Amino acid sequence: SEILAAAAGASPPLEPTAGRRHFLLRGTDFAEQSLMPLLAPLMPVVYRYFAKQREDAAPARFFGESRFDAGSSVPRLFLSECQLLVSDPAAVAQMWHRDNMQPGLTILLPLTDVD
């Protein structure tokens, strides 16, 4: 597909269940040039979420809600994953699971029509 062609440099796909392929995109030109700009309008929501969920992380300081001094060393937020998920018709559903032990946020951006 044209999306897969645009994602040149992605890892070989992981297939956790039949019909679901995950391509790791973080660091690829596709992620940096095409996907990151789509996240920019969502950043105020992301910062507000983490200000409440991770008071030890940097965004809480932006809103004056941190318990840490301005000079203290606090964890920084970062994009840990950027994946392209290709789900074929009649793909086997993936079981519920947690990807991280720390609170995180998952944002899904459909790149094609979703039925």
N, C-alpha and C positions, 0 to 999 in steps of 0.2 A: 504494500500500500504506500501511498505518498507520505504518510506520517512516518512509517518505518524508514523510508528512504531519507527523510529529513533528519532522522535521528542517527545519522552516521556517527560511529564512534561509541555507540552504546554497547554495553556488555552483551554477551550472548544471553538469551532469555532464560529466566528461571521459570519453571512450570510447576507451581505448587499443586495445582489440580488440572485435570484434563480440560483443555480449551482455554486456559487462562495463562497468558505469558506476561512476565514482568521484565522489562528492560531497564537497567539502571542507567540513568541519564546524567546524574550530577557531574558537572565538569565538562560536558560535551558542548559544542557550539550551539546545538539545538536548544539545550536547556538555558544556556546563558543568554542567547540572543532572542529566542522565541518565547520561552516559558517564563523567565524571570520578570519581564515587563508585565505579564499578566497578573503577577502576584503583587505588584506595587500598589494598586488600589485597595488591596486587602490588608496592607500593613497596619493601618490604625486598629482594625479588629484584632489582628494578631497581637499587637502590643497590649491592648486592653486585656485580652485573654491571659497572656503571660504575666501581666501585672498582678492579676488575681491568683493565678495558679502557681506561679514561681516567684514569690517575693524575694528570693535570693538571686534572681537573675536581673540583668540590666534594665529591661523596660520598666520594672517597678520604680527604679530610680527616676525615670523620665516623668513619672506621674506623682512623685513625692510620696510613694507608698512603701518604700523600702525601709527595713529596719537597719540597714547598713550605712556607715559613713560614706561620704562621697569619695574619700581616699582609699576605701577598703577594696580588696580584691574580690570581685563577685563573678559568678559564672556568666558567660556571654551566650546569647542565643545564636544558633547557627542552623543552616539548612542541612540536615543530616541525610536526607534521602530526596531524590527526585527520580521518579519512576514513570515509565509509560506502561500502562496496563492494556493489553489487547485481550478482549474477551470475545470468544467466538460464540455464535448462536448455539444454544443448548449446552454451554460450558458448565462443568460441574461447579457448584457453589463452593467457595472456600470457607472452611469453618472459622468461627470467631476466634480471634487470637489477639494478644497484645504484642506490639512490636518493640516497645521500650519499657523500661522499669521506671523512668521518670515521666512526669506529665508531658505530653506533647500535643501537637495539633496536626491533623491530617486535612488537607484541602484537596478536593477532587475537582479537576477542570476537564469537562468532556470536550474532546477535540473533534468529535463527530456527533451526529445526531444520536440521541439516546431514546430508545423505544420504551 
